[in-house]
Amino acid sequence: MRARGLTQADLALAIGAAQATVSRYISGARTPEDSEIRRIADELGVTPAFLVKEFRMRAAIGVSAHMRRQSSTKVSMWKSAEAKLNELRMHMSMLTERAPLQTATHVPTFDYQFTKPAEAARRVRTAWRVPLGPVRSVVDLMETAGTIVCELDLGTHRIDGLSQWVSDYPLVIVNSWSSPSRKRLTLAHELGHLVMHADGYVDDEMIDVEAQANEFAAEFLMPEAEIRHQLKTLKLPNLLALKLEWGVSMQAIFERAFRLGLASGTDRQNFYRQISRKGWRTEEPEEDRVPVESPRLVSGLVAQFRSAGLTNDDFADLTGYARDAVPDVFLPQSGRHLSSV
């Protein structure tokens, strides 16, 4: 409901019911009749089967999503993004139940209490046989390991991405508004959550899960053993060259140097003053030369169904969408003008 931008009052008005009745449906205090289920499903753009299905969740992470966002993001914005993730998770769950993914590797998980983020990142690189040096494509590695990656317009620049487990599969959403270098960092950040926080949120005020995910991402994309010697000079031309080599922003590279103790707090302040004067805080140069991360797993899965003779309507039924409400992520490029949410 929230993913469609509707309130309980909106839904109640649309189906001709009292808001209190809709509230009871949502809480489980009252079960709607079949005719009411159909009206609600029509309004939400899903099938009645989707609406009544009990979806299997993986621990607490099935209730709340990990999200990379700015601290100033309005609650309404991140609640809406989380709702979109939850909805997509359930539709993907219906799809993978009917077509289990055959993957070459998997996303390993580690207990954050015994494995530090940097060590977890090194272990993942080793398990996935990532060559020395920059990661060529983060999304290719993640999808090969069975991670469902989708790019969506989240309607704001303040949210970069979200992650959650879809039964046995990880799901990551990346904001289509983000720059190429930011998407790569977001993918690695969300991978850190999936690897270290697979069983839900850490119930410990002393543990900063976002900092852990950041540390994981930094080591995964810029291994200390390989980049440390390149961070002796932190002038802008060198940072720009490193950006093009490692595929991450100049700011991410400087933060890496700072966290490794290769730059002081004063150095950091001076760096941000420099790029602010140049207007690079929000739009860095040479962004068009950073590798573009393009998810292909879902489109490939859809293509397999298409080759088997499934029509748009068949695919809608398969994933639990109303036949005129299948989102772009599930449609082939040539058919994306046919329907939208």
SULFENQUI-V976742 format. One record per residue. N is the residue number from 1. RES is the residue in one small letter. SS is DSSP state (helix for helix, strand for strand, loop for the rest). Layout:
N&RES&SS  N&RES&SS
//
This chain:
1&m&loop  2&r&helix  3&a&helix  4&r&helix  5&g&loop  6&l&loop  7&t&loop  8&q&helix  9&a&helix  10&d&helix  11&l&helix  12&a&helix  13&l&helix  14&a&helix  15&i&helix  16&g&loop  17&a&loop  18&a&loop  19&q&helix  20&a&helix  21&t&helix  22&v&helix  23&s&helix  24&r&helix  25&y&helix  26&i&helix  27&s&helix  28&g&loop  29&a&loop  30&r&loop  31&t&loop  32&p&loop  33&e&loop  34&d&helix  35&s&helix  36&e&helix  37&i&helix  38&r&helix  39&r&helix  40&i&helix  41&a&helix  42&d&helix  43&e&helix  44&l&helix  45&g&loop  46&v&strand  47&t&loop  48&p&helix  49&a&helix  50&f&helix  51&l&helix  52&v&helix  53&k&loop  54&e&loop  55&f&loop  56&r&loop  57&m&loop  58&r&loop  59&a&helix  60&a&helix  61&i&helix  62&g&helix  63&v&loop  64&s&loop  65&a&loop  66&h&strand  67&m&strand  68&r&strand  69&r&strand  70&q&loop  71&s&loop  72&s&loop  73&t&loop  74&k&loop  75&v&helix  76&s&helix  77&m&helix  78&w&helix  79&k&helix  80&s&helix  81&a&helix  82&e&helix  83&a&helix  84&k&helix  85&l&helix  86&n&helix  87&e&helix  88&l&helix  89&r&helix  90&m&helix  91&h&helix  92&m&helix  93&s&helix  94&m&helix  95&l&helix  96&t&helix  97&e&helix  98&r&helix  99&a&loop  100&p&loop  101&l&loop  102&q&loop  103&t&loop  104&a&loop  105&t&loop  106&h&loop  107&v&loop  108&p&loop  109&t&loop  110&f&loop  111&d&loop  112&y&loop  113&q&loop  114&f&loop  115&t&loop  116&k&loop  117&p&helix  118&a&helix  119&e&helix  120&a&helix  121&a&helix  122&r&helix  123&r&helix  124&v&helix  125&r&helix  126&t&helix  127&a&helix  128&w&loop  129&r&loop  130&v&loop  131&p&loop  132&l&loop  133&g&loop  134&p&loop  135&v&loop  136&r&loop  137&s&loop  138&v&helix  139&v&helix  140&d&helix  141&l&helix  142&m&helix  143&e&helix  144&t&helix  145&a&loop  146&g&loop  147&t&loop  148&i&strand  149&v&strand  150&c&strand  151&e&strand  152&l&strand  153&d&loop  154&l&loop  155&g&loop  156&t&loop  157&h&loop  158&r&loop  159&i&strand  160&d&strand  161&g&strand  162&l&strand  163&s&strand  164&q&strand  165&w&strand  166&v&strand  167&s&loop  168&d&loop  169&y&strand  170&p&strand  171&l&strand  172&v&strand  173&i&strand  174&v&strand  175&n&strand  176&s&loop  177&w&loop  178&s&loop  179&s&loop  180&p&helix  181&s&helix  182&r&helix  183&k&helix  184&r&helix  185&l&helix  186&t&helix  187&l&helix  188&a&helix  189&h&helix  190&e&helix  191&l&helix  192&g&helix  193&h&helix  194&l&helix  195&v&helix  196&m&helix  197&h&loop  198&a&loop  199&d&loop  200&g&loop  201&y&loop  202&v&loop  203&d&loop  204&d&loop  205&e&loop  206&m&loop  207&i&loop  208&d&loop  209&v&helix  210&e&helix  211&a&helix  212&q&helix  213&a&helix  214&n&helix  215&e&helix  216&f&helix  217&a&helix  218&a&helix  219&e&helix  220&f&helix  221&l&helix  222&m&loop  223&p&loop  224&e&helix  225&a&helix  226&e&helix  227&i&helix  228&r&helix  229&h&helix  230&q&helix  231&l&helix  232&k&loop  233&t&loop  234&l&loop  235&k&loop  236&l&helix  237&p&helix  238&n&helix  239&l&helix  240&l&helix  241&a&helix  242&l&helix  243&k&helix  244&l&helix  245&e&helix  246&w&helix  247&g&loop  248&v&loop  249&s&loop  250&m&helix  251&q&helix  252&a&helix  253&i&helix  254&f&helix  255&e&helix  256&r&helix  257&a&helix  258&f&helix  259&r&helix  260&l&loop  261&g&loop  262&l&loop  263&a&loop  264&s&loop  265&g&helix  266&t&helix  267&d&helix  268&r&helix  269&q&helix  270&n&helix  271&f&helix  272&y&helix  273&r&helix  274&q&helix  275&i&helix  276&s&helix  277&r&helix  278&k&loop  279&g&loop  280&w&loop  281&r&loop  282&t&loop  283&e&loop  284&e&loop  285&p&loop  286&e&loop  287&e&helix  288&d&helix  289&r&helix  290&v&loop  291&p&loop  292&v&loop  293&e&loop  294&s&loop  295&p&loop  296&r&loop  297&l&helix  298&v&helix  299&s&helix  300&g&helix  301&l&helix  302&v&helix  303&a&helix  304&q&helix  305&f&helix  306&r&helix  307&s&helix  308&a&loop  309&g&loop  310&l&loop  311&t&loop  312&n&helix  313&d&helix  314&d&helix  315&f&helix  316&a&helix  317&d&helix  318&l&helix  319&t&helix  320&g&loop  321&y&strand  322&a&loop  323&r&loop  324&d&loop  325&a&loop  326&v&loop  327&p&loop  328&d&helix  329&v&helix  330&f&helix  331&l&loop  332&p&loop  333&q&helix  334&s&helix  335&g&helix  336&r&loop  337&h&loop  338&l&loop  339&s&loop  340&s&loop  341&v&loop
//
